[in-house]
Amino acid sequence: MARLSQGQMIAAVGGIVLLVAMFLPWIGISGPSVPSGLPGGVDTSTSENIWKGSTLDIYLLITAVAAILPALMALTGSAEEFSFVSAATLLLGAVAVILVAAFLTVDFPDGADRKIGAFIGLGAAVVIAVGGFRAMQDEVAGDI
């Protein structure tokens, strides 16, 4: 069984957290107010995760898989020397940070609330990018 570098472990944890965050609520939508004459009232607010109504989900899924893949390969003993995996993880993580940040600021639906899943997803994308950077450093240090 191959040994994972610290950067690969960091990226894998970020990938797992990103997968979990994708199923958490990202967008909260408040429904119309209930008339004051009705007793009790009904909660008409809804929450949606990233899988509904956004194409960002496909990119984040690819990023999470790319971050988790080296760890899975090392656990199964089928790890080969892929020098591009760390660079790909860094690149995918950095682009994911930009895309999620743009989604939260520019692309976010009007009148909706930002939920905890979006912020956890942003943090996980940062962790993936940092893990990819550390893995690249580990590869360079191993070659010297």
N, C-alpha and C positions, 0 to 999 in steps of 0.2 A: 504494500500500500504506500503510495506516494505521500509525502509530507506537504501540507499546505503552508504557504507563506503567510505572514501576518496580514499582508494586504489582501490576499485571496480570502482569508477568513473574514476580514472586515467587509469586503464586498459581498460575500455570501450572506452575512447577517443582514446587511442592507437590502439585499434582494428578497430575503424572506420577509422582512418588515414591509417592503414595498408591496409584495403580494398580499399580505394581510391588510395593508392600508387600502388597497384597491377595493376591498369589500366593505370597508367602513363608509359612513356617510361623508360625502364631499360637498354636497350642495343641499341647503335647506330652503324649502319654498313654503312661505306662509300662505295659507288659503284665505278666502274672503272672510271678513268678520261676521260673527253670528249676530243676528238682530238682538237688541237688548230685551225685547219682550219674551224671548224664549228662556225657559228655566234650564239651568245647567249648561247648555251649550255643547258644541261638538268641536273637538280639536281637528282642524282642517289642514294643519301643516304636514308636510311630507319631507322626507330626506331621500336623496338619491346618491348612489355611489358613482364611481367614475365609469362603470360599465354602461350606464344609461346616458345616451345623448351626446357622447363625445368620442372622437377618434383618438384621443390621447391614450385610451386604454390599451390599444394594440401596441403602441410604442413602449409604454411602461411595462407591458408583459414581456416584450422582447428584451428590454433592459434588465428586468429581474432574472430572466432565464440566463442571459449572458453572464450575470454576476454570480449566479448559483452553479452554473455548469462546471467550472473548474473544481469546485468542492465535491460535486457529485462524481466527477471522473476520478478524483483522488480517492474517494471512499470506495469505489468499485475496483480500484486497482488498474484502471485502464487509462490512466493519465499519461499523455505523451507530452513532449516538449513543444508547446505552442507559444511562440514568442509574441504572437499578435493578440492573444486573449487579454492580457493586462491592458494593452493599449486600447483595445476595443471596449473593455469595461470602463476605462477612464473616459473615452469619447462618448459612449452611450450615457454614462452617468452625468457628464457635464451637460449634454444636450437635454437630458431629462430634467435637470435642475432649471434650465432656461425655459423649457416648455411648461413645466408646472408653475413656475413663477409667472410666466405670461398668462397662463390659464387663470391664476388667482387674481391677476391685476387687470389685464386688458380684455381677456376673452370670457370673463365670468358673467353668467346671466344677470341681467338687471333685476333688482329687487330680491335677489336670493342671498342667503347667508352662507358664509364659508364655514364648513364644519371641520371637525377634528381630523378626519381622514385625509383631507387635503394637506394639512400641515404636517401630518406624519409622513405622507407620501413625499412631500418636499424634503423633509429631513432624511428620509431613506435614500432619495436620489443623491443628496449631498454625501451620505455615507458611502454609497456605491462609487461615486467619483473619487472620493478620498481613498477608498480601498483599491481602486484601479491604479491610482497614482503610487500608493505604497507598494503594490505588487510590481509595478514597473521599476521602482527603486530597488526592490529586492532582487529582481532579475539582473539589473545592471551591477549591483554589488556582488552577485554570485559569479558574474563573468570576469570580474577583476581579480 
